[in-house]
């Protein structure tokens, strides 16, 4: 029978679990990592892969600053263990721009001045891409409700909603300059 922690003799050492090798397909590139089993996806991205666009906010899944896309679905990377996503395709804010051009939501955030301090912006954009992909938002109220897991301490919500609505509708921002 296993000893309870109270019954263990002082000085008896427990061994740490072995590290686990995982492959994460991040922004289209396979990355093989050997991690402690308790490493969050957020820490794997930031610490082990140097992708610091994904932010650590509350570290409790309440603010959305750590939102990334896994297989196109938005998740809080601070609540997800990296080993749970072995083999998964992950998109971070660094993977949004393609062929030297910004993603439509990145440009819409600029067009609508949908950020102030910018800390929440990567999570907001990743969440908005996931939201549009879900196809459940049909109004500004839907956008506000479905984006409620992403907190902006600066209060740029009206501009964030306007940027998302612009991309959902496929129309350019009012007064936006034509882009090549």
C-alpha positions in Angstrom: 0.0 0.0 0.0 1.3 3.5 -0.9 2.3 5.8 1.9 0.4 9.0 2.4 2.4 12.2 2.3 1.9 12.5 6.0 3.4 9.0 6.5 6.4 9.5 4.3 9.7 9.8 6.2 11.3 13.2 6.2 14.0 13.3 3.6 12.4 10.7 1.3 12.5 12.1 -2.2 10.0 11.8 -4.9 11.2 11.8 -8.4 9.8 14.4 -10.9 7.9 13.0 -13.8 9.9 12.5 -17.0 9.8 15.2 -19.7 7.6 14.5 -22.7 8.4 15.1 -26.3 5.6 16.8 -28.3 5.2 18.1 -31.8 3.3 21.3 -32.2 2.5 22.7 -35.7 2.8 26.4 -34.9 2.0 28.9 -37.6 2.6 26.3 -40.2 5.9 25.0 -38.9 6.4 21.7 -37.0 8.2 22.3 -33.7 9.4 19.4 -31.6 9.7 20.2 -27.9 10.7 18.2 -24.8 8.7 19.6 -21.9 7.7 19.0 -18.4 4.2 17.5 -18.4 2.8 20.5 -16.6 4.0 23.1 -19.1 1.1 25.1 -20.4 0.7 25.8 -24.1 1.1 29.5 -23.3 4.5 28.8 -21.7 5.6 26.5 -24.5 4.8 29.3 -27.0 6.4 32.1 -25.1 9.3 30.5 -23.2 10.3 27.5 -25.4 9.5 29.0 -28.9 10.0 32.7 -28.2 6.6 33.7 -29.6 5.8 36.5 -27.2 2.8 37.9 -29.1 0.5 35.7 -27.0 0.3 37.4 -23.7 0.1 36.1 -20.1 -2.5 38.1 -18.4 -4.4 36.6 -15.5 -3.1 33.0 -16.0 -6.5 31.8 -14.9 -8.5 31.8 -18.2 -10.5 34.9 -17.3 -9.0 37.7 -19.4 -8.4 36.1 -22.9 -5.0 37.7 -23.4 -3.5 34.2 -24.1 -6.1 33.3 -26.8 -4.7 31.3 -29.7 -6.3 29.2 -32.4 -6.0 25.4 -32.2 -7.3 23.7 -35.3 -9.1 27.0 -36.0 -10.9 27.1 -32.7 -10.0 29.7 -30.0 -8.7 28.5 -26.7 -7.1 30.0 -23.6 -3.6 28.7 -23.9 -2.9 29.4 -20.2 -5.5 26.6 -19.3 -4.2 24.1 -21.8 -1.3 21.8 -21.2 1.1 21.6 -24.2 1.1 17.8 -24.1 -2.7 17.8 -24.7 -2.0 19.4 -28.1 0.6 17.1 -29.4 0.3 17.1 -33.2 -2.2 20.0 -33.2 -2.1 23.0 -35.6 -1.8 26.2 -33.6 -2.0 29.7 -34.9 -0.7 32.6 -32.8 -0.8 36.3 -33.6 2.6 35.9 -35.3 1.0 33.6 -37.8 -1.9 35.8 -38.8 -0.1 37.9 -41.4 0.5 36.2 -44.8 2.7 37.1 -47.7 3.8 40.4 -46.2 0.3 41.6 -45.7 -1.7 41.9 -42.5 -4.7 39.7 -41.8 -7.9 41.5 -42.5 -8.6 41.7 -38.7 -5.2 43.1 -38.0 -5.8 45.8 -40.6 -9.4 46.5 -39.3 -8.0 46.9 -35.7 -5.7 49.6 -37.1 -8.4 51.2 -39.3 -10.8 51.4 -36.3 -8.1 52.3 -33.7 -9.4 49.2 -31.8 -6.5 49.2 -29.3 -5.1 51.5 -26.8 -2.3 50.0 -24.8 -2.3 46.9 -27.1 -1.7 44.3 -24.5 -5.0 42.5 -25.2 -4.9 43.0 -28.9 -3.2 39.7 -29.9 -5.8 37.7 -27.9 -8.6 39.9 -29.2 -7.6 39.3 -32.8 -7.1 35.5 -32.4 -10.5 35.3 -30.7 -12.2 37.4 -33.4 -10.7 35.2 -36.1 -12.2 32.1 -34.3 -15.5 33.9 -33.7 -15.9 34.7 -37.4 -14.9 31.1 -38.3 -17.7 29.8 -35.9 -20.3 31.7 -38.0 -22.5 32.4 -34.9 -22.2 36.2 -34.7 -24.8 38.0 -36.8 -25.0 41.3 -34.9 -23.0 43.7 -32.8 -24.7 42.2 -29.7 -23.7 38.7 -30.8 -20.1 39.9 -31.3 -20.1 41.5 -27.8 -21.5 38.4 -26.2 -19.2 36.0 -28.0 -16.1 38.1 -27.4 -16.9 38.5 -23.7 -14.1 36.2 -22.7 -11.6 38.8 -23.9 -11.1 41.7 -21.5 -9.7 45.1 -22.6 -8.8 47.2 -19.6 -8.5 50.3 -21.8 -12.1 50.1 -22.9 -11.7 50.0 -26.6 -14.7 47.7 -27.0 -16.8 49.8 -29.4 -13.8 50.0 -31.8 -13.1 46.3 -31.4 -16.7 45.4 -32.2 -16.6 47.8 -35.2 -13.4 46.2 -36.5 -14.9 42.7 -36.2 -18.1 43.8 -37.9 -16.1 45.3 -40.8 -14.4 42.0 -41.4 -17.6 40.0 -41.0 -19.3 42.1 -43.6 -16.3 42.1 -46.0 -16.5 45.9 -46.4 -13.6 48.3 -46.0 -13.4 50.6 -43.0 -15.0 54.0 -43.5 -12.3 56.4 -44.6 -9.7 53.6 -45.0 -7.1 54.1 -47.6 -7.0 51.7 -50.6 -4.4 49.0 -50.2 -2.3 47.3 -52.9 
